[in-house]
Amino acid sequence: MECLPQVIKDACRGCSCVGVKYLWVDRLCILQDRVDDWDTEASRMASVYGNGLCTIACELCRS
């Protein structure tokens, strides 16, 4: 986890503290530079976000 940006580490820690087992990080779960992966995963995003406990969004961050 050392190589992850601090904001993602913080999200992991926060989820762990409240007993959430899974964290979807689209930056990590979707291959950002592959259009075919984006097309496949974009069709699943409504389900992923719709079935989530909460959504954490970071508009601006240094990492």
N, CA, C and O atoms as a GROMACS GRO file, in nm:
protein
  252
    1MET      N    1   0.082  -0.120   0.000
    1MET     CA    2   0.000   0.000   0.000
    1MET      C    3   0.086   0.125   0.000
    1MET      O    4   0.033   0.236  -0.014
    2GLU      N    5   0.215   0.110   0.015
    2GLU     CA    6   0.302   0.226   0.022
    2GLU      C    7   0.294   0.313  -0.102
    2GLU      O    8   0.307   0.435  -0.093
    3CYS      N    9   0.272   0.252  -0.217
    3CYS     CA   10   0.272   0.327  -0.343
    3CYS      C   11   0.139   0.397  -0.371
    3CYS      O   12   0.131   0.476  -0.466
    4LEU      N   13   0.037   0.371  -0.293
    4LEU     CA   14  -0.093   0.435  -0.315
    4LEU      C   15  -0.092   0.580  -0.270
    4LEU      O   16  -0.023   0.615  -0.173
    5PRO      N   17  -0.168   0.666  -0.339
    5PRO     CA   18  -0.181   0.804  -0.294
    5PRO      C   19  -0.243   0.809  -0.153
    5PRO      O   20  -0.320   0.721  -0.116
    6GLN      N   21  -0.208   0.910  -0.078
    6GLN     CA   22  -0.255   0.923   0.060
    6GLN      C   23  -0.408   0.921   0.070
    6GLN      O   24  -0.463   0.863   0.163
    7VAL      N   25  -0.475   0.983  -0.025
    7VAL     CA   26  -0.622   0.989  -0.019
    7VAL      C   27  -0.684   0.849  -0.026
    7VAL      O   28  -0.786   0.823   0.038
    8ILE      N   29  -0.622   0.759  -0.102
    8ILE     CA   30  -0.673   0.622  -0.112
    8ILE      C   31  -0.639   0.545   0.016
    8ILE      O   32  -0.721   0.467   0.065
    9LYS      N   33  -0.520   0.566   0.070
    9LYS     CA   34  -0.485   0.504   0.198
    9LYS      C   35  -0.583   0.547   0.306
    9LYS      O   36  -0.627   0.465   0.387
   10ASP      N   37  -0.616   0.677   0.308
   10ASP     CA   38  -0.710   0.728   0.408
   10ASP      C   39  -0.848   0.664   0.392
   10ASP      O   40  -0.913   0.630   0.490
   11ALA      N   41  -0.892   0.647   0.267
   11ALA     CA   42  -1.022   0.584   0.241
   11ALA      C   43  -1.020   0.438   0.288
   11ALA      O   44  -1.117   0.391   0.347
   12CYS      N   45  -0.911   0.368   0.263
   12CYS     CA   46  -0.898   0.228   0.309
   12CYS      C   47  -0.904   0.222   0.461
   12CYS      O   48  -0.973   0.138   0.518
   13ARG      N   49  -0.831   0.310   0.525
   13ARG     CA   50  -0.828   0.312   0.671
   13ARG      C   51  -0.968   0.344   0.726
   13ARG      O   52  -1.013   0.281   0.822
   14GLY      N   53  -1.034   0.443   0.667
   14GLY     CA   54  -1.168   0.480   0.712
   14GLY      C   55  -1.266   0.366   0.698
   14GLY      O   56  -1.346   0.341   0.788
   15CYS      N   57  -1.262   0.297   0.585
   15CYS     CA   58  -1.351   0.182   0.564
   15CYS      C   59  -1.324   0.074   0.667
   15CYS      O   60  -1.417   0.016   0.724
   16SER      N   61  -1.199   0.047   0.691
   16SER     CA   62  -1.162  -0.054   0.790
   16SER      C   63  -1.212  -0.018   0.929
   16SER      O   64  -1.260  -0.104   1.003
   17CYS      N   65  -1.203   0.109   0.964
   17CYS     CA   66  -1.245   0.154   1.098
   17CYS      C   67  -1.395   0.135   1.122
   17CYS      O   68  -1.438   0.115   1.235
   18VAL      N   69  -1.474   0.143   1.015
   18VAL     CA   70  -1.619   0.129   1.032
   18VAL      C   71  -1.669  -0.009   0.989
   18VAL      O   72  -1.790  -0.031   0.979
   19GLY      N   73  -1.577  -0.102   0.962
   19GLY     CA   74  -1.615  -0.239   0.931
   19GLY      C   75  -1.656  -0.265   0.788
   19GLY      O   76  -1.717  -0.368   0.759
   20VAL      N   77  -1.624  -0.174   0.697
   20VAL     CA   78  -1.656  -0.195   0.556
   20VAL      C   79  -1.545  -0.281   0.495
   20VAL      O   80  -1.427  -0.246   0.504
   21LYS      N   81  -1.583  -0.394   0.434
   21LYS     CA   82  -1.485  -0.490   0.383
   21LYS      C   83  -1.431  -0.456   0.245
   21LYS      O   84  -1.318  -0.493   0.212
   22TYR      N   85  -1.511  -0.387   0.164
   22TYR     CA   86  -1.472  -0.365   0.025
   22TYR      C   87  -1.474  -0.217  -0.007
   22TYR      O   88  -1.560  -0.142   0.040
   23LEU      N   89  -1.378  -0.176  -0.088
   23LEU     CA   90  -1.368  -0.037  -0.133
   23LEU      C   91  -1.344  -0.038  -0.283
   23LEU      O   92  -1.247  -0.097  -0.331
   24TRP      N   93  -1.431   0.027  -0.357
   24TRP     CA   94  -1.415   0.039  -0.501
   24TRP      C   95  -1.343   0.171  -0.528
   24TRP      O   96  -1.392   0.278  -0.492
   25VAL      N   97  -1.228   0.163  -0.590
   25VAL     CA   98  -1.152   0.282  -0.630
   25VAL      C   99  -1.142   0.275  -0.781
   25VAL      O  100  -1.062   0.198  -0.835
   26ASP      N  101  -1.222   0.358  -0.851
   26ASP     CA  102  -1.226   0.340  -0.996
   26ASP      C  103  -1.090   0.364  -1.060
   26ASP      O  104  -1.059   0.308  -1.164
   27ARG      N  105  -1.009   0.447  -0.998
   27ARG     CA  106  -0.874   0.470  -1.049
   27ARG      C  107  -0.793   0.340  -1.053
   27ARG      O  108  -0.706   0.323  -1.138
   28LEU      N  109  -0.822   0.250  -0.961
   28LEU     CA  110  -0.750   0.122  -0.954
   28LEU      C  111  -0.828   0.008  -1.017
   28LEU      O  112  -0.768  -0.086  -1.070
   29CYS      N  113  -0.960   0.015  -1.014
   29CYS     CA  114  -1.044  -0.095  -1.061
   29CYS      C  115  -1.075  -0.087  -1.210
   29CYS      O  116  -1.119  -0.185  -1.269
   30ILE      N  117  -1.054   0.029  -1.270
   30ILE     CA  118  -1.076   0.047  -1.414
   30ILE      C  119  -0.942   0.087  -1.475
   30ILE      O  120  -0.878   0.181  -1.428
   31LEU      N  121  -0.901   0.017  -1.578
   31LEU     CA  122  -0.778   0.054  -1.647
   31LEU      C  123  -0.802   0.187  -1.718
   31LEU      O  124  -0.873   0.192  -1.819
   32GLN      N  125  -0.744   0.292  -1.666
   32GLN     CA  126  -0.775   0.428  -1.708
   32GLN      C  127  -0.739   0.458  -1.854
   32GLN      O  128  -0.802   0.543  -1.916
   33ASP      N  129  -0.640   0.392  -1.907
   33ASP     CA  130  -0.595   0.422  -2.043
   33ASP      C  131  -0.645   0.322  -2.148
   33ASP      O  132  -0.596   0.322  -2.261
   34ARG      N  133  -0.741   0.237  -2.109
   34ARG     CA  134  -0.795   0.138  -2.203
   34ARG      C  135  -0.942   0.164  -2.227
   34ARG      O  136  -1.025   0.144  -2.138
   35VAL      N  137  -0.975   0.208  -2.347
   35VAL     CA  138  -1.113   0.240  -2.382
   35VAL      C  139  -1.204   0.119  -2.366
   35VAL      O  140  -1.316   0.133  -2.318
   36ASP      N  141  -1.157   0.002  -2.404
   36ASP     CA  142  -1.241  -0.118  -2.393
   36ASP      C  143  -1.274  -0.150  -2.248
   36ASP      O  144  -1.385  -0.192  -2.217
   37ASP      N  145  -1.178  -0.130  -2.158
   37ASP     CA  146  -1.205  -0.154  -2.017
   37ASP      C  147  -1.302  -0.050  -1.962
   37ASP      O  148  -1.393  -0.084  -1.886
   38TRP      N  149  -1.284   0.075  -2.003
   38TRP     CA  150  -1.377   0.180  -1.959
   38TRP      C  151  -1.518   0.150  -2.007
   38TRP      O  152  -1.614   0.165  -1.931
   39ASP      N  153  -1.532   0.106  -2.131
   39ASP     CA  154  -1.665   0.073  -2.184
   39ASP      C  155  -1.730  -0.039  -2.104
   39ASP      O  156  -1.848  -0.031  -2.070
   40THR      N  157  -1.654  -0.142  -2.074
   40THR     CA  158  -1.707  -0.255  -1.997
   40THR      C  159  -1.745  -0.212  -1.856
   40THR      O  160  -1.856  -0.240  -1.810
   41GLU      N  161  -1.654  -0.145  -1.789
   41GLU     CA  162  -1.678  -0.106  -1.649
   41GLU      C  163  -1.780   0.005  -1.635
   41GLU      O  164  -1.854   0.009  -1.536
   42ALA      N  165  -1.788   0.095  -1.732
   42ALA     CA  166  -1.886   0.204  -1.726
   42ALA      C  167  -2.028   0.148  -1.722
   42ALA      O  168  -2.116   0.206  -1.658
   43SER      N  169  -2.050   0.037  -1.790
   43SER     CA  170  -2.184  -0.023  -1.790
   43SER      C  171  -2.219  -0.082  -1.654
   43SER      O  172  -2.336  -0.108  -1.626
   44ARG      N  173  -2.120  -0.104  -1.570
   44ARG     CA  174  -2.142  -0.162  -1.436
   44ARG      C  175  -2.143  -0.057  -1.326
   44ARG      O  176  -2.177  -0.088  -1.212
   45MET      N  177  -2.106   0.066  -1.358
   45MET     CA  178  -2.090   0.168  -1.255
   45MET      C  179  -2.218   0.198  -1.179
   45MET      O  180  -2.213   0.219  -1.058
   46ALA      N  181  -2.331   0.200  -1.246
   46ALA     CA  182  -2.457   0.227  -1.176
   46ALA      C  183  -2.481   0.122  -1.069
   46ALA      O  184  -2.526   0.154  -0.959
   47SER      N  185  -2.452  -0.002  -1.100
   47SER     CA  186  -2.469  -0.109  -1.002
   47SER      C  187  -2.369  -0.097  -0.888
   47SER      O  188  -2.404  -0.113  -0.772
   48VAL      N  189  -2.244  -0.068  -0.922
   48VAL     CA  190  -2.140  -0.055  -0.820
   48VAL      C  191  -2.175   0.057  -0.723
   48VAL      O  192  -2.178   0.037  -0.602
   49TYR      N  193  -2.201   0.175  -0.777
   49TYR     CA  194  -2.232   0.290  -0.690
   49TYR      C  195  -2.369   0.276  -0.625
   49TYR      O  196  -2.388   0.317  -0.511
   50GLY      N  197  -2.464   0.220  -0.697
   50GLY     CA  198  -2.599   0.204  -0.644
   50GLY      C  199  -2.608   0.107  -0.528
   50GLY      O  200  -2.695   0.120  -0.441
   51ASN      N  201  -2.520   0.008  -0.526
   51ASN     CA  202  -2.520  -0.091  -0.419
   51ASN      C  203  -2.418  -0.062  -0.310
   51ASN      O  204  -2.400  -0.141  -0.218
   52GLY      N  205  -2.352   0.052  -0.322
   52GLY     CA  206  -2.252   0.088  -0.223
   52GLY      C  207  -2.315   0.145  -0.096
   52GLY      O  208  -2.425   0.199  -0.099
   53LEU      N  209  -2.244   0.132   0.013
   53LEU     CA  210  -2.287   0.188   0.140
   53LEU      C  211  -2.279   0.339   0.137
   53LEU      O  212  -2.368   0.408   0.186
   54CYS      N  213  -2.173   0.390   0.078
   54CYS     CA  214  -2.156   0.535   0.063
   54CYS      C  215  -2.059   0.560  -0.052
   54CYS      O  216  -1.991   0.469  -0.098
   55THR      N  217  -2.055   0.683  -0.096
   55THR     CA  218  -1.962   0.723  -0.201
   55THR      C  219  -1.869   0.829  -0.145
   55THR      O  220  -1.914   0.927  -0.086
   56ILE      N  221  -1.741   0.807  -0.162
   56ILE     CA  222  -1.639   0.904  -0.121
   56ILE      C  223  -1.581   0.962  -0.249
   56ILE      O  224  -1.531   0.888  -0.334
   57ALA      N  225  -1.587   1.092  -0.262
   57ALA     CA  226  -1.534   1.156  -0.382
   57ALA      C  227  -1.429   1.258  -0.342
   57ALA      O  228  -1.444   1.331  -0.244
   58CYS      N  229  -1.324   1.262  -0.419
   58CYS     CA  230  -1.219   1.360  -0.396
   58CYS      C  231  -1.207   1.444  -0.522
   58CYS      O  232  -1.159   1.398  -0.625
   59GLU      N  233  -1.253   1.567  -0.513
   59GLU     CA  234  -1.250   1.654  -0.629
   59GLU      C  235  -1.109   1.703  -0.659
   59GLU      O  236  -1.063   1.696  -0.773
   60LEU      N  237  -1.043   1.751  -0.558
   60LEU     CA  238  -0.906   1.802  -0.574
   60LEU      C  239  -0.819   1.744  -0.464
   60LEU      O  240  -0.852   1.753  -0.346
   61CYS      N  241  -0.709   1.687  -0.503
   61CYS     CA  242  -0.615   1.638  -0.403
   61CYS      C  243  -0.475   1.640  -0.462
   61CYS      O  244  -0.458   1.640  -0.584
   62ARG      N  245  -0.378   1.642  -0.377
   62ARG     CA  246  -0.239   1.646  -0.423
   62ARG      C  247  -0.190   1.511  -0.470
   62ARG      O  248  -0.096   1.504  -0.549
   63SER      N  249  -0.252   1.403  -0.423
   63SER     CA  250  -0.206   1.269  -0.463
   63SER      C  251  -0.322   1.180  -0.497
   63SER      O  252  -0.302   1.064  -0.532
   0.00000   0.00000   0.00000
